[in-house]
Amino acid sequence: MKNQRGQDLIEFALVFPLFLIFIFGIMYCGFLFGDYLTLSSMARSAAREAVIVGETVPKGHENDDPKPQASFQNLQDQYTDLIHTSHAVTNLYTFDGISISKTGDNPPAGVPADSVGVEIKTTLNKDYAFPRVLENLGIGLPQSYNIVYYMYDENKNKT
């Protein structure tokens, strides 16, 4: 018994790093899932607004002669600003942009024609230590993810 006095300390030192990785992994997955839900909701809102509002002439070019082609640029700028300024998402993944476009007559499989598509792109932010620790342990993380949302345009005359 006398020779086992440091056993608890050694066991704690061996198990504690694994415990921390496990706890930070749970937190990381929670943040990632929260960000995904937030961006997915924004994609859905952008698609809905694009269908309702339709394409418009980009801001600052309303009086140009000739006027530029109407597009969803105003909505893209609005949602880009919203994502950057709202602090609704963490910095685990960096926001790479949002694109809004019509599908036209050749939509992807399973999407009705005359729909509006919204795509939000993100890439892994490697400035945090935890993703690097996981990669050093051989645990791969998604390097990026895209959120794609389609909404059928019933008001074909507007967009």
C-alpha positions as CSV (number, residue, x, y, z in Angstrom):
1,M,0.0,0.0,0.0
2,K,2.8,2.4,0.8
3,N,4.2,2.1,-2.8
4,Q,0.8,3.1,-4.4
5,R,0.5,6.7,-3.0
6,G,1.0,8.4,-6.4
7,Q,-1.2,6.0,-8.4
8,D,-4.2,8.3,-8.3
9,L,-2.2,11.2,-9.5
10,I,-0.7,9.2,-12.4
11,E,-4.2,7.9,-13.5
12,F,-5.6,11.4,-13.4
13,A,-2.7,12.7,-15.5
14,L,-3.3,9.9,-18.1
15,V,-7.1,10.3,-18.2
16,F,-7.5,14.1,-17.9
17,P,-6.2,15.0,-21.5
18,L,-8.6,12.4,-23.0
19,F,-11.4,13.8,-20.9
20,L,-10.7,17.4,-22.1
21,I,-10.6,16.3,-25.7
22,F,-14.0,14.6,-25.2
23,I,-15.5,17.7,-23.5
24,F,-14.1,20.1,-26.2
25,G,-15.3,17.7,-28.9
26,I,-18.9,17.8,-27.6
27,M,-18.7,21.6,-27.4
28,Y,-17.3,21.8,-30.9
29,C,-20.0,19.6,-32.3
30,G,-22.6,21.7,-30.6
31,F,-21.2,24.9,-32.0
32,L,-21.0,23.3,-35.5
33,F,-24.5,22.1,-35.3
34,G,-25.8,25.5,-34.1
35,D,-24.0,27.3,-36.9
36,Y,-25.3,24.9,-39.5
37,L,-28.9,25.4,-38.2
38,T,-28.5,29.2,-38.2
39,L,-27.0,29.3,-41.7
40,S,-29.7,26.9,-43.0
41,S,-32.4,29.1,-41.6
42,M,-30.8,32.1,-43.3
43,A,-30.7,30.2,-46.6
44,R,-34.3,29.4,-46.3
45,S,-35.2,33.0,-45.5
46,A,-33.1,34.3,-48.4
47,A,-34.8,31.9,-50.8
48,R,-38.2,32.9,-49.6
49,E,-37.4,36.6,-49.8
50,A,-35.9,36.1,-53.3
51,V,-39.1,34.4,-54.5
52,I,-41.3,37.2,-53.0
53,V,-39.2,40.2,-53.9
54,G,-37.7,39.0,-57.2
55,E,-34.7,40.2,-59.0
56,T,-33.8,43.9,-58.8
57,V,-31.3,46.3,-60.2
58,P,-28.2,46.4,-57.9
59,K,-28.1,49.4,-55.5
60,G,-26.4,52.4,-56.8
61,H,-27.1,51.5,-60.5
62,E,-30.8,52.4,-60.6
63,N,-30.2,55.5,-62.7
64,D,-27.5,54.1,-65.0
65,D,-28.2,54.3,-68.7
66,P,-28.4,51.5,-69.8
67,K,-29.5,49.8,-66.6
68,P,-27.6,46.7,-65.6
69,Q,-29.3,43.3,-65.7
70,A,-31.6,42.7,-62.8
71,S,-30.2,40.2,-60.3
72,F,-30.4,39.0,-56.7
73,Q,-27.2,41.0,-55.8
74,N,-29.1,43.3,-53.3
75,L,-30.3,40.2,-51.4
76,Q,-26.9,38.6,-51.5
77,D,-25.3,41.8,-50.1
78,Q,-28.1,42.1,-47.4
79,Y,-27.6,38.5,-46.2
80,T,-23.8,38.8,-46.3
81,D,-23.9,41.9,-44.1
82,L,-26.4,40.1,-41.8
83,I,-24.2,37.1,-41.3
84,H,-21.1,39.2,-40.7
85,T,-22.7,41.7,-38.3
86,S,-25.2,39.6,-36.4
87,H,-22.7,37.4,-34.6
88,A,-25.3,34.6,-34.9
89,V,-22.6,32.1,-35.9
90,T,-19.3,31.2,-34.3
91,N,-16.0,31.4,-36.1
92,L,-15.4,27.7,-36.3
93,Y,-16.1,27.9,-40.0
94,T,-15.6,31.1,-42.0
95,F,-18.4,32.3,-44.2
96,D,-17.3,32.3,-47.9
97,G,-20.4,33.8,-49.4
98,I,-24.0,33.4,-50.5
99,S,-25.2,33.0,-54.0
100,I,-28.8,33.3,-55.1
101,S,-29.9,32.3,-58.6
102,K,-32.9,31.0,-60.6
103,T,-32.8,27.4,-61.7
104,G,-34.7,28.1,-64.9
105,D,-35.8,25.1,-67.1
106,N,-32.8,22.9,-66.2
107,P,-33.0,22.5,-62.4
108,P,-31.0,19.9,-60.4
109,A,-32.7,16.5,-60.0
110,G,-35.8,16.6,-57.7
111,V,-36.1,20.4,-57.9
112,P,-39.1,21.9,-59.8
113,A,-38.4,24.2,-62.7
114,D,-38.6,27.9,-62.1
115,S,-37.2,27.7,-58.6
116,V,-34.8,30.0,-56.7
117,G,-31.7,28.4,-55.3
118,V,-29.6,29.7,-52.4
119,E,-26.2,28.4,-51.6
120,I,-24.1,29.4,-48.6
121,K,-20.5,28.3,-48.5
122,T,-18.1,27.9,-45.5
123,T,-14.6,26.7,-44.9
124,L,-12.9,25.4,-41.8
125,N,-11.2,28.1,-39.7
126,K,-7.8,26.6,-38.8
127,D,-6.9,29.5,-36.4
128,Y,-8.4,27.5,-33.5
129,A,-6.3,25.0,-31.7
130,F,-8.9,22.3,-31.4
131,P,-9.3,21.4,-35.1
132,R,-5.5,21.1,-35.3
133,V,-5.4,18.9,-32.2
134,L,-8.0,16.6,-33.7
135,E,-6.2,16.4,-37.0
136,N,-3.0,15.6,-35.3
137,L,-4.8,12.7,-33.6
138,G,-6.0,11.5,-36.9
139,I,-9.6,12.7,-36.5
140,G,-10.7,14.4,-39.7
141,L,-13.0,17.3,-39.7
142,P,-15.0,18.5,-42.7
143,Q,-12.9,21.1,-44.4
144,S,-16.0,22.9,-45.7
145,Y,-19.7,22.6,-46.0
146,N,-22.3,24.1,-48.3
147,I,-25.9,24.7,-47.5
148,V,-28.2,24.6,-50.6
149,Y,-31.9,25.5,-50.4
150,Y,-34.4,25.7,-53.2
151,M,-37.8,27.4,-53.2
152,Y,-40.4,27.1,-55.9
153,D,-41.3,30.4,-57.5
154,E,-45.1,30.5,-57.9
155,N,-45.0,34.2,-59.0
156,K,-43.1,33.6,-62.2
157,N,-44.0,37.1,-63.4
158,K,-42.0,38.7,-60.6
159,T,-38.7,36.9,-60.8
